[in-house]
Every structure is written in structure tokens, then in C-alpha cells.
């Protein structure tokens, strides 16, 4: 009986340490943008997983297998020879009722995008005014998986980076259709 009591007391002594060492939590970002064009026109621009030329940060997209599940793409950012992000497609639908795709990042340096275990979902829906509502949402962990991350790899840095990417891309998309380019 003494041994059982000692085991329970020892286990209970470690509970507070386990509670404070929980590590990172999954973060989420969702950005929506009204676009002044019908969903079919917007989808024609952003619905091809192999073409991300609509995003101002993407210099070039190279990939394999089109819009098939497990298709891959490599985004080159900025300019030729710039940093890259590797992604894989895991859901795709281009039906009139559901224009969307989902993908994961498979390789990126945290200095470029301070996240780990990133997945994202891009959707185009009709809006009430005849245009489109584009939703881009993602879920991810911060770039530093342990406790006490540096400022550039913490939750706030990860959220800010993903938010900036989504806002820049969706603003460029809205501008493209507002100006008719």
C-alpha cells in the first residue's frame, strides 16, 4: 500500500510541470474578399493549382499532375531564384456548387514563412450581388515547436505572416477584376 501511495504522490507532483509544458497550439486564419466578377470567372483565374500567378508574391509556379489529388507545386517567391515553398494538393472540386481546393505545405524554411504543419483551403462562392466571395483559410503551428519561441517564430509572427499572404493575394485578385485586367 505504501508503494502505491508513493507512486500516486510522485505522479501528482509532475502534473503541474506537464500542464505548463504544453507547447504550441494550432493557429487559424480566415480572410474573405468580395470580388466583382461571377464565381466562374474568378475560379478561372485561381482554380488551377498549377498557376498562382494571380498572387503578387509569387514569381513562378512549377508543378506536376495538374489538379489531381497529390499534385505538387513549387512556388518561387519574389524573383527568379527567390525562396521557394513546396505544396501538395489533397482536395479539389471545380463543380458549380463547390469551387475549392485544399493543400499542404511540404517544405518551406521558417525564415520565409514562420509556420509548421500548414494546411490551407481556398474557396469561391457566389455573393448576393452577383459577384464572388473568395475565402482563404489556413491552419498551422508556429515556426518554433518548443516552448519560449523567439519573436520571429512565435504564434503572433506566424499569424501575421499568413494573414499578410492571404490579404495581399485576395486584394490583388479583387483589384484584377475591379480594373478588368
PyMOL commands that place a pseudoatom at each C-alpha (Angstrom):
pseudoatom trace, name=CA, resn=UNK, resi=1, chain=A, elem=C, hetatm=0, pos=[0.000, 0.000, 0.000]
pseudoatom trace, name=CA, resn=UNK, resi=2, chain=A, elem=C, hetatm=0, pos=[2.915, 2.350, 0.771]
pseudoatom trace, name=CA, resn=UNK, resi=3, chain=A, elem=C, hetatm=0, pos=[4.314, 1.750, -2.724]
pseudoatom trace, name=CA, resn=UNK, resi=4, chain=A, elem=C, hetatm=0, pos=[1.002, 2.608, -4.398]
pseudoatom trace, name=CA, resn=UNK, resi=5, chain=A, elem=C, hetatm=0, pos=[0.646, 5.758, -2.299]
pseudoatom trace, name=CA, resn=UNK, resi=6, chain=A, elem=C, hetatm=0, pos=[4.213, 6.786, -3.137]
pseudoatom trace, name=CA, resn=UNK, resi=7, chain=A, elem=C, hetatm=0, pos=[3.593, 6.163, -6.866]
pseudoatom trace, name=CA, resn=UNK, resi=8, chain=A, elem=C, hetatm=0, pos=[0.426, 8.293, -6.814]
pseudoatom trace, name=CA, resn=UNK, resi=9, chain=A, elem=C, hetatm=0, pos=[2.151, 11.087, -4.895]
pseudoatom trace, name=CA, resn=UNK, resi=10, chain=A, elem=C, hetatm=0, pos=[5.073, 11.061, -7.330]
pseudoatom trace, name=CA, resn=UNK, resi=11, chain=A, elem=C, hetatm=0, pos=[2.763, 11.133, -10.362]
pseudoatom trace, name=CA, resn=UNK, resi=12, chain=A, elem=C, hetatm=0, pos=[0.735, 14.026, -8.908]
pseudoatom trace, name=CA, resn=UNK, resi=13, chain=A, elem=C, hetatm=0, pos=[3.926, 16.000, -8.279]
pseudoatom trace, name=CA, resn=UNK, resi=14, chain=A, elem=C, hetatm=0, pos=[4.639, 16.001, -12.033]
pseudoatom trace, name=CA, resn=UNK, resi=15, chain=A, elem=C, hetatm=0, pos=[1.138, 17.119, -13.158]
pseudoatom trace, name=CA, resn=UNK, resi=16, chain=A, elem=C, hetatm=0, pos=[1.823, 20.869, -12.757]
pseudoatom trace, name=CA, resn=UNK, resi=17, chain=A, elem=C, hetatm=0, pos=[5.005, 20.581, -14.843]
pseudoatom trace, name=CA, resn=UNK, resi=18, chain=A, elem=C, hetatm=0, pos=[3.161, 18.766, -17.610]
pseudoatom trace, name=CA, resn=UNK, resi=19, chain=A, elem=C, hetatm=0, pos=[0.430, 21.400, -17.693]
pseudoatom trace, name=CA, resn=UNK, resi=20, chain=A, elem=C, hetatm=0, pos=[2.914, 24.254, -18.149]
pseudoatom trace, name=CA, resn=UNK, resi=21, chain=A, elem=C, hetatm=0, pos=[4.876, 22.429, -20.877]
pseudoatom trace, name=CA, resn=UNK, resi=22, chain=A, elem=C, hetatm=0, pos=[2.038, 22.093, -23.370]
pseudoatom trace, name=CA, resn=UNK, resi=23, chain=A, elem=C, hetatm=0, pos=[3.874, 23.533, -26.380]
pseudoatom trace, name=CA, resn=UNK, resi=24, chain=A, elem=C, hetatm=0, pos=[2.268, 25.357, -29.295]
pseudoatom trace, name=CA, resn=UNK, resi=25, chain=A, elem=C, hetatm=0, pos=[-1.411, 25.399, -30.191]
pseudoatom trace, name=CA, resn=UNK, resi=26, chain=A, elem=C, hetatm=0, pos=[-2.834, 25.207, -33.692]
pseudoatom trace, name=CA, resn=UNK, resi=27, chain=A, elem=C, hetatm=0, pos=[-3.500, 28.672, -35.095]
pseudoatom trace, name=CA, resn=UNK, resi=28, chain=A, elem=C, hetatm=0, pos=[-6.135, 29.557, -37.692]
pseudoatom trace, name=CA, resn=UNK, resi=29, chain=A, elem=C, hetatm=0, pos=[-6.569, 32.437, -40.109]
pseudoatom trace, name=CA, resn=UNK, resi=30, chain=A, elem=C, hetatm=0, pos=[-9.587, 33.082, -42.350]
pseudoatom trace, name=CA, resn=UNK, resi=31, chain=A, elem=C, hetatm=0, pos=[-9.736, 36.006, -44.772]
pseudoatom trace, name=CA, resn=UNK, resi=32, chain=A, elem=C, hetatm=0, pos=[-12.629, 36.701, -47.143]
pseudoatom trace, name=CA, resn=UNK, resi=33, chain=A, elem=C, hetatm=0, pos=[-12.776, 39.076, -50.092]
pseudoatom trace, name=CA, resn=UNK, resi=34, chain=A, elem=C, hetatm=0, pos=[-15.632, 40.296, -52.257]
pseudoatom trace, name=CA, resn=UNK, resi=35, chain=A, elem=C, hetatm=0, pos=[-14.693, 40.177, -55.938]
pseudoatom trace, name=CA, resn=UNK, resi=36, chain=A, elem=C, hetatm=0, pos=[-16.662, 42.000, -58.650]
pseudoatom trace, name=CA, resn=UNK, resi=37, chain=A, elem=C, hetatm=0, pos=[-16.964, 39.058, -61.036]
pseudoatom trace, name=CA, resn=UNK, resi=38, chain=A, elem=C, hetatm=0, pos=[-19.053, 35.884, -61.215]
pseudoatom trace, name=CA, resn=UNK, resi=39, chain=A, elem=C, hetatm=0, pos=[-17.625, 32.794, -59.472]
pseudoatom trace, name=CA, resn=UNK, resi=40, chain=A, elem=C, hetatm=0, pos=[-16.853, 31.039, -62.788]
pseudoatom trace, name=CA, resn=UNK, resi=41, chain=A, elem=C, hetatm=0, pos=[-14.627, 33.948, -63.885]
pseudoatom trace, name=CA, resn=UNK, resi=42, chain=A, elem=C, hetatm=0, pos=[-12.839, 34.142, -60.539]
pseudoatom trace, name=CA, resn=UNK, resi=43, chain=A, elem=C, hetatm=0, pos=[-12.372, 30.377, -60.465]
pseudoatom trace, name=CA, resn=UNK, resi=44, chain=A, elem=C, hetatm=0, pos=[-10.898, 30.507, -63.985]
pseudoatom trace, name=CA, resn=UNK, resi=45, chain=A, elem=C, hetatm=0, pos=[-8.113, 32.680, -62.520]
pseudoatom trace, name=CA, resn=UNK, resi=46, chain=A, elem=C, hetatm=0, pos=[-7.446, 30.959, -59.171]
pseudoatom trace, name=CA, resn=UNK, resi=47, chain=A, elem=C, hetatm=0, pos=[-8.836, 27.445, -59.621]
pseudoatom trace, name=CA, resn=UNK, resi=48, chain=A, elem=C, hetatm=0, pos=[-5.789, 25.951, -61.295]
pseudoatom trace, name=CA, resn=UNK, resi=49, chain=A, elem=C, hetatm=0, pos=[-3.485, 24.592, -58.566]
pseudoatom trace, name=CA, resn=UNK, resi=50, chain=A, elem=C, hetatm=0, pos=[-0.571, 24.820, -61.010]
pseudoatom trace, name=CA, resn=UNK, resi=51, chain=A, elem=C, hetatm=0, pos=[-0.954, 28.577, -61.610]
pseudoatom trace, name=CA, resn=UNK, resi=52, chain=A, elem=C, hetatm=0, pos=[-0.603, 31.042, -58.770]
pseudoatom trace, name=CA, resn=UNK, resi=53, chain=A, elem=C, hetatm=0, pos=[0.375, 33.970, -60.988]
pseudoatom trace, name=CA, resn=UNK, resi=54, chain=A, elem=C, hetatm=0, pos=[-2.549, 35.950, -59.547]
pseudoatom trace, name=CA, resn=UNK, resi=55, chain=A, elem=C, hetatm=0, pos=[-0.659, 36.366, -56.246]
pseudoatom trace, name=CA, resn=UNK, resi=56, chain=A, elem=C, hetatm=0, pos=[1.785, 39.302, -56.284]
pseudoatom trace, name=CA, resn=UNK, resi=57, chain=A, elem=C, hetatm=0, pos=[4.391, 37.496, -54.131]
pseudoatom trace, name=CA, resn=UNK, resi=58, chain=A, elem=C, hetatm=0, pos=[4.643, 34.517, -56.497]
pseudoatom trace, name=CA, resn=UNK, resi=59, chain=A, elem=C, hetatm=0, pos=[7.151, 34.889, -59.308]
pseudoatom trace, name=CA, resn=UNK, resi=60, chain=A, elem=C, hetatm=0, pos=[6.722, 31.403, -60.761]
pseudoatom trace, name=CA, resn=UNK, resi=61, chain=A, elem=C, hetatm=0, pos=[4.779, 28.176, -60.196]
pseudoatom trace, name=CA, resn=UNK, resi=62, chain=A, elem=C, hetatm=0, pos=[6.089, 24.796, -61.349]
pseudoatom trace, name=CA, resn=UNK, resi=63, chain=A, elem=C, hetatm=0, pos=[4.255, 21.583, -60.630]
pseudoatom trace, name=CA, resn=UNK, resi=64, chain=A, elem=C, hetatm=0, pos=[3.099, 18.140, -61.628]
pseudoatom trace, name=CA, resn=UNK, resi=65, chain=A, elem=C, hetatm=0, pos=[-0.239, 16.367, -62.119]
pseudoatom trace, name=CA, resn=UNK, resi=66, chain=A, elem=C, hetatm=0, pos=[-2.482, 19.401, -62.691]
pseudoatom trace, name=CA, resn=UNK, resi=67, chain=A, elem=C, hetatm=0, pos=[-5.418, 19.465, -60.302]
pseudoatom trace, name=CA, resn=UNK, resi=68, chain=A, elem=C, hetatm=0, pos=[-5.296, 15.780, -59.400]
pseudoatom trace, name=CA, resn=UNK, resi=69, chain=A, elem=C, hetatm=0, pos=[-5.114, 14.727, -55.752]
pseudoatom trace, name=CA, resn=UNK, resi=70, chain=A, elem=C, hetatm=0, pos=[-1.440, 14.553, -54.690]
pseudoatom trace, name=CA, resn=UNK, resi=71, chain=A, elem=C, hetatm=0, pos=[-0.435, 17.061, -57.394]
pseudoatom trace, name=CA, resn=UNK, resi=72, chain=A, elem=C, hetatm=0, pos=[2.570, 19.105, -56.341]
pseudoatom trace, name=CA, resn=UNK, resi=73, chain=A, elem=C, hetatm=0, pos=[3.681, 22.643, -56.984]
pseudoatom trace, name=CA, resn=UNK, resi=74, chain=A, elem=C, hetatm=0, pos=[6.776, 24.679, -56.207]
pseudoatom trace, name=CA, resn=UNK, resi=75, chain=A, elem=C, hetatm=0, pos=[6.220, 28.391, -55.710]
pseudoatom trace, name=CA, resn=UNK, resi=76, chain=A, elem=C, hetatm=0, pos=[9.171, 30.693, -56.329]
pseudoatom trace, name=CA, resn=UNK, resi=77, chain=A, elem=C, hetatm=0, pos=[8.701, 33.926, -54.433]
pseudoatom trace, name=CA, resn=UNK, resi=78, chain=A, elem=C, hetatm=0, pos=[9.845, 37.415, -55.347]
pseudoatom trace, name=CA, resn=UNK, resi=79, chain=A, elem=C, hetatm=0, pos=[12.045, 36.952, -58.367]
pseudoatom trace, name=CA, resn=UNK, resi=80, chain=A, elem=C, hetatm=0, pos=[13.822, 34.262, -60.323]
pseudoatom trace, name=CA, resn=UNK, resi=81, chain=A, elem=C, hetatm=0, pos=[15.957, 32.245, -57.931]
pseudoatom trace, name=CA, resn=UNK, resi=82, chain=A, elem=C, hetatm=0, pos=[13.973, 33.526, -54.939]
pseudoatom trace, name=CA, resn=UNK, resi=83, chain=A, elem=C, hetatm=0, pos=[12.908, 31.434, -51.953]
pseudoatom trace, name=CA, resn=UNK, resi=84, chain=A, elem=C, hetatm=0, pos=[10.566, 28.519, -52.583]
pseudoatom trace, name=CA, resn=UNK, resi=85, chain=A, elem=C, hetatm=0, pos=[7.579, 26.826, -50.997]
pseudoatom trace, name=CA, resn=UNK, resi=86, chain=A, elem=C, hetatm=0, pos=[6.642, 23.224, -51.906]
pseudoatom trace, name=CA, resn=UNK, resi=87, chain=A, elem=C, hetatm=0, pos=[2.976, 22.241, -51.671]
pseudoatom trace, name=CA, resn=UNK, resi=88, chain=A, elem=C, hetatm=0, pos=[0.744, 19.230, -52.309]
pseudoatom trace, name=CA, resn=UNK, resi=89, chain=A, elem=C, hetatm=0, pos=[-2.953, 19.205, -53.244]
pseudoatom trace, name=CA, resn=UNK, resi=90, chain=A, elem=C, hetatm=0, pos=[-5.193, 16.969, -51.142]
pseudoatom trace, name=CA, resn=UNK, resi=91, chain=A, elem=C, hetatm=0, pos=[-8.762, 18.071, -52.084]
pseudoatom trace, name=CA, resn=UNK, resi=92, chain=A, elem=C, hetatm=0, pos=[-10.123, 19.576, -55.276]
pseudoatom trace, name=CA, resn=UNK, resi=93, chain=A, elem=C, hetatm=0, pos=[-13.604, 20.396, -56.554]
pseudoatom trace, name=CA, resn=UNK, resi=94, chain=A, elem=C, hetatm=0, pos=[-14.479, 22.579, -59.526]
pseudoatom trace, name=CA, resn=UNK, resi=95, chain=A, elem=C, hetatm=0, pos=[-18.206, 21.969, -59.632]
pseudoatom trace, name=CA, resn=UNK, resi=96, chain=A, elem=C, hetatm=0, pos=[-20.525, 24.962, -59.833]
pseudoatom trace, name=CA, resn=UNK, resi=97, chain=A, elem=C, hetatm=0, pos=[-21.755, 24.279, -56.299]
pseudoatom trace, name=CA, resn=UNK, resi=98, chain=A, elem=C, hetatm=0, pos=[-18.298, 23.818, -54.794]
pseudoatom trace, name=CA, resn=UNK, resi=99, chain=A, elem=C, hetatm=0, pos=[-15.278, 25.542, -56.272]
pseudoatom trace, name=CA, resn=UNK, resi=100, chain=A, elem=C, hetatm=0, pos=[-12.480, 24.867, -53.829]
pseudoatom trace, name=CA, resn=UNK, resi=101, chain=A, elem=C, hetatm=0, pos=[-9.172, 23.210, -53.209]
pseudoatom trace, name=CA, resn=UNK, resi=102, chain=A, elem=C, hetatm=0, pos=[-7.084, 22.304, -50.185]
pseudoatom trace, name=CA, resn=UNK, resi=103, chain=A, elem=C, hetatm=0, pos=[-3.338, 21.918, -49.960]
pseudoatom trace, name=CA, resn=UNK, resi=104, chain=A, elem=C, hetatm=0, pos=[-0.474, 21.447, -47.512]
pseudoatom trace, name=CA, resn=UNK, resi=105, chain=A, elem=C, hetatm=0, pos=[2.982, 22.925, -47.414]
pseudoatom trace, name=CA, resn=UNK, resi=106, chain=A, elem=C, hetatm=0, pos=[5.520, 20.122, -47.594]
pseudoatom trace, name=CA, resn=UNK, resi=107, chain=A, elem=C, hetatm=0, pos=[8.680, 22.236, -47.455]
pseudoatom trace, name=CA, resn=UNK, resi=108, chain=A, elem=C, hetatm=0, pos=[9.432, 25.835, -46.530]
pseudoatom trace, name=CA, resn=UNK, resi=109, chain=A, elem=C, hetatm=0, pos=[12.169, 27.469, -44.493]
pseudoatom trace, name=CA, resn=UNK, resi=110, chain=A, elem=C, hetatm=0, pos=[10.775, 29.118, -41.357]
pseudoatom trace, name=CA, resn=UNK, resi=111, chain=A, elem=C, hetatm=0, pos=[12.774, 32.221, -42.262]
pseudoatom trace, name=CA, resn=UNK, resi=112, chain=A, elem=C, hetatm=0, pos=[10.475, 32.556, -45.298]
pseudoatom trace, name=CA, resn=UNK, resi=113, chain=A, elem=C, hetatm=0, pos=[7.183, 31.573, -43.643]
pseudoatom trace, name=CA, resn=UNK, resi=114, chain=A, elem=C, hetatm=0, pos=[7.350, 31.026, -39.850]
pseudoatom trace, name=CA, resn=UNK, resi=115, chain=A, elem=C, hetatm=0, pos=[4.922, 28.089, -39.720]
pseudoatom trace, name=CA, resn=UNK, resi=116, chain=A, elem=C, hetatm=0, pos=[4.927, 24.305, -39.452]
pseudoatom trace, name=CA, resn=UNK, resi=117, chain=A, elem=C, hetatm=0, pos=[2.224, 21.754, -40.290]
pseudoatom trace, name=CA, resn=UNK, resi=118, chain=A, elem=C, hetatm=0, pos=[0.430, 24.252, -42.537]
pseudoatom trace, name=CA, resn=UNK, resi=119, chain=A, elem=C, hetatm=0, pos=[-2.718, 23.397, -44.477]
pseudoatom trace, name=CA, resn=UNK, resi=120, chain=A, elem=C, hetatm=0, pos=[-4.947, 25.742, -46.423]
pseudoatom trace, name=CA, resn=UNK, resi=121, chain=A, elem=C, hetatm=0, pos=[-8.310, 25.874, -48.169]
pseudoatom trace, name=CA, resn=UNK, resi=122, chain=A, elem=C, hetatm=0, pos=[-9.318, 28.274, -50.974]
pseudoatom trace, name=CA, resn=UNK, resi=123, chain=A, elem=C, hetatm=0, pos=[-12.996, 28.615, -51.927]
pseudoatom trace, name=CA, resn=UNK, resi=124, chain=A, elem=C, hetatm=0, pos=[-15.003, 30.711, -54.404]
pseudoatom trace, name=CA, resn=UNK, resi=125, chain=A, elem=C, hetatm=0, pos=[-18.732, 31.188, -53.711]
pseudoatom trace, name=CA, resn=UNK, resi=126, chain=A, elem=C, hetatm=0, pos=[-21.406, 33.398, -55.263]
pseudoatom trace, name=CA, resn=UNK, resi=127, chain=A, elem=C, hetatm=0, pos=[-22.094, 36.600, -53.359]
pseudoatom trace, name=CA, resn=UNK, resi=128, chain=A, elem=C, hetatm=0, pos=[-25.512, 38.202, -53.023]
pseudoatom trace, name=CA, resn=UNK, resi=129, chain=A, elem=C, hetatm=0, pos=[-24.705, 40.984, -55.513]
pseudoatom trace, name=CA, resn=UNK, resi=130, chain=A, elem=C, hetatm=0, pos=[-23.824, 38.649, -58.403]
pseudoatom trace, name=CA, resn=UNK, resi=131, chain=A, elem=C, hetatm=0, pos=[-20.101, 38.764, -57.732]
pseudoatom trace, name=CA, resn=UNK, resi=132, chain=A, elem=C, hetatm=0, pos=[-17.993, 36.323, -55.757]
pseudoatom trace, name=CA, resn=UNK, resi=133, chain=A, elem=C, hetatm=0, pos=[-16.902, 35.782, -52.204]
pseudoatom trace, name=CA, resn=UNK, resi=134, chain=A, elem=C, hetatm=0, pos=[-13.435, 34.263, -52.013]
pseudoatom trace, name=CA, resn=UNK, resi=135, chain=A, elem=C, hetatm=0, pos=[-12.413, 32.645, -48.734]
pseudoatom trace, name=CA, resn=UNK, resi=136, chain=A, elem=C, hetatm=0, pos=[-8.849, 31.637, -47.942]
pseudoatom trace, name=CA, resn=UNK, resi=137, chain=A, elem=C, hetatm=0, pos=[-8.299, 29.890, -44.657]
pseudoatom trace, name=CA, resn=UNK, resi=138, chain=A, elem=C, hetatm=0, pos=[-5.404, 28.101, -43.101]
pseudoatom trace, name=CA, resn=UNK, resi=139, chain=A, elem=C, hetatm=0, pos=[-4.410, 26.183, -40.014]
pseudoatom trace, name=CA, resn=UNK, resi=140, chain=A, elem=C, hetatm=0, pos=[-0.832, 25.847, -38.814]
pseudoatom trace, name=CA, resn=UNK, resi=141, chain=A, elem=C, hetatm=0, pos=[1.572, 25.823, -35.894]
pseudoatom trace, name=CA, resn=UNK, resi=142, chain=A, elem=C, hetatm=0, pos=[4.170, 28.479, -35.246]
pseudoatom trace, name=CA, resn=UNK, resi=143, chain=A, elem=C, hetatm=0, pos=[7.639, 28.075, -36.698]
pseudoatom trace, name=CA, resn=UNK, resi=144, chain=A, elem=C, hetatm=0, pos=[9.259, 27.160, -33.366]
pseudoatom trace, name=CA, resn=UNK, resi=145, chain=A, elem=C, hetatm=0, pos=[7.660, 23.994, -31.972]
pseudoatom trace, name=CA, resn=UNK, resi=146, chain=A, elem=C, hetatm=0, pos=[9.068, 24.216, -28.448]
pseudoatom trace, name=CA, resn=UNK, resi=147, chain=A, elem=C, hetatm=0, pos=[8.210, 26.490, -25.533]
pseudoatom trace, name=CA, resn=UNK, resi=148, chain=A, elem=C, hetatm=0, pos=[9.547, 30.060, -25.377]
pseudoatom trace, name=CA, resn=UNK, resi=149, chain=A, elem=C, hetatm=0, pos=[9.905, 30.703, -29.126]
pseudoatom trace, name=CA, resn=UNK, resi=150, chain=A, elem=C, hetatm=0, pos=[11.893, 33.659, -30.415]
pseudoatom trace, name=CA, resn=UNK, resi=151, chain=A, elem=C, hetatm=0, pos=[9.745, 36.615, -31.533]
pseudoatom trace, name=CA, resn=UNK, resi=152, chain=A, elem=C, hetatm=0, pos=[10.192, 35.843, -35.239]
pseudoatom trace, name=CA, resn=UNK, resi=153, chain=A, elem=C, hetatm=0, pos=[8.902, 32.258, -34.817]
pseudoatom trace, name=CA, resn=UNK, resi=154, chain=A, elem=C, hetatm=0, pos=[6.097, 32.688, -32.262]
pseudoatom trace, name=CA, resn=UNK, resi=155, chain=A, elem=C, hetatm=0, pos=[2.300, 32.481, -32.723]
pseudoatom trace, name=CA, resn=UNK, resi=156, chain=A, elem=C, hetatm=0, pos=[1.952, 36.200, -33.449]
pseudoatom trace, name=CA, resn=UNK, resi=157, chain=A, elem=C, hetatm=0, pos=[4.633, 36.072, -36.169]
pseudoatom trace, name=CA, resn=UNK, resi=158, chain=A, elem=C, hetatm=0, pos=[3.001, 33.030, -37.787]
pseudoatom trace, name=CA, resn=UNK, resi=159, chain=A, elem=C, hetatm=0, pos=[-0.471, 34.615, -37.741]
pseudoatom trace, name=CA, resn=UNK, resi=160, chain=A, elem=C, hetatm=0, pos=[0.867, 37.912, -39.119]
pseudoatom trace, name=CA, resn=UNK, resi=161, chain=A, elem=C, hetatm=0, pos=[2.744, 36.180, -41.948]
pseudoatom trace, name=CA, resn=UNK, resi=162, chain=A, elem=C, hetatm=0, pos=[-0.202, 34.038, -43.067]
pseudoatom trace, name=CA, resn=UNK, resi=163, chain=A, elem=C, hetatm=0, pos=[-2.623, 36.969, -42.750]
pseudoatom trace, name=CA, resn=UNK, resi=164, chain=A, elem=C, hetatm=0, pos=[-0.316, 39.121, -44.880]
pseudoatom trace, name=CA, resn=UNK, resi=165, chain=A, elem=C, hetatm=0, pos=[-0.090, 36.466, -47.592]
pseudoatom trace, name=CA, resn=UNK, resi=166, chain=A, elem=C, hetatm=0, pos=[-3.845, 35.993, -47.740]
pseudoatom trace, name=CA, resn=UNK, resi=167, chain=A, elem=C, hetatm=0, pos=[-4.631, 39.719, -47.683]
pseudoatom trace, name=CA, resn=UNK, resi=168, chain=A, elem=C, hetatm=0, pos=[-2.094, 40.533, -50.418]
pseudoatom trace, name=CA, resn=UNK, resi=169, chain=A, elem=C, hetatm=0, pos=[-3.344, 37.751, -52.679]
pseudoatom trace, name=CA, resn=UNK, resi=170, chain=A, elem=C, hetatm=0, pos=[-7.026, 38.491, -52.229]
pseudoatom trace, name=CA, resn=UNK, resi=171, chain=A, elem=C, hetatm=0, pos=[-6.540, 42.257, -52.606]
pseudoatom trace, name=CA, resn=UNK, resi=172, chain=A, elem=C, hetatm=0, pos=[-4.666, 41.666, -55.875]
pseudoatom trace, name=CA, resn=UNK, resi=173, chain=A, elem=C, hetatm=0, pos=[-7.455, 39.384, -57.057]
pseudoatom trace, name=CA, resn=UNK, resi=174, chain=A, elem=C, hetatm=0, pos=[-10.140, 41.969, -56.241]
pseudoatom trace, name=CA, resn=UNK, resi=175, chain=A, elem=C, hetatm=0, pos=[-8.083, 44.660, -57.995]
pseudoatom trace, name=CA, resn=UNK, resi=176, chain=A, elem=C, hetatm=0, pos=[-7.656, 42.476, -61.073]
pseudoatom trace, name=CA, resn=UNK, resi=177, chain=A, elem=C, hetatm=0, pos=[-11.405, 42.200, -61.534]
pseudoatom trace, name=CA, resn=UNK, resi=178, chain=A, elem=C, hetatm=0, pos=[-12.129, 45.800, -60.499]
pseudoatom trace, name=CA, resn=UNK, resi=179, chain=A, elem=C, hetatm=0, pos=[-9.862, 47.095, -63.262]
pseudoatom trace, name=CA, resn=UNK, resi=180, chain=A, elem=C, hetatm=0, pos=[-10.708, 44.378, -65.778]
pseudoatom trace, name=CA, resn=UNK, resi=181, chain=A, elem=C, hetatm=0, pos=[-7.092, 43.215, -66.186]
for i in range(1, 181): cmd.bond("trace and resi %d" % i, "trace and resi %d" % (i + 1))
show_as sticks, trace
zoom trace
